[in-house]
Amino acid sequence: MTRDEAYTLLTRHLKTRNLVKHSLAVEAVMRGLARHFGQDENIWGLAGLLHDIDYDWTKDEPARHSMEGADLLAREGLPEEIVYAVRAHNDAHGLPRRSLLDKALYASDPLTGLIVAGALIKPEKKLSAIDVPFLLNRFHEKSFARGANREQIKSCSEMGLSLEEFMEIGLKSMQGIAGEMGL
């Protein structure tokens, strides 16, 4: 599946604009991580772009979220490594994160929320207005971006990355698509 085909599939199933932006952010971070680790940017990008494809209809049922999306992706013929990473990114299923792709998707999902929240509290409301030291300070504030699961973000250590390195890759990747995100 091409990236354009994946985006069309995503927007056919995910109608909430902020969720589409979130998907674009996770795609960007996943592509940045793929470059860092010398992995296939297309595979990793598609996993990031499509990871929440079922969220509009499963958001109130965590036990269904990512299972239905993964089933849809399997029916669409996406590679099993993407399908499994999408399933495993939701902790509700208790699936082991076996591959580097699985670990990257799991950690990247909440990181994007932390980064967006950081940009939105700045007067400029731009990704260019924040840096890694700012994010690290905010990371330790429990009341900031409560939905961004800190333990999940810290699982970046499973990829051999420090929190600072992970944030650097994530922020730079998202800054690269700031225009698309409106940030």
Disulfide bonds with the S-S distance in Angstrom:
none
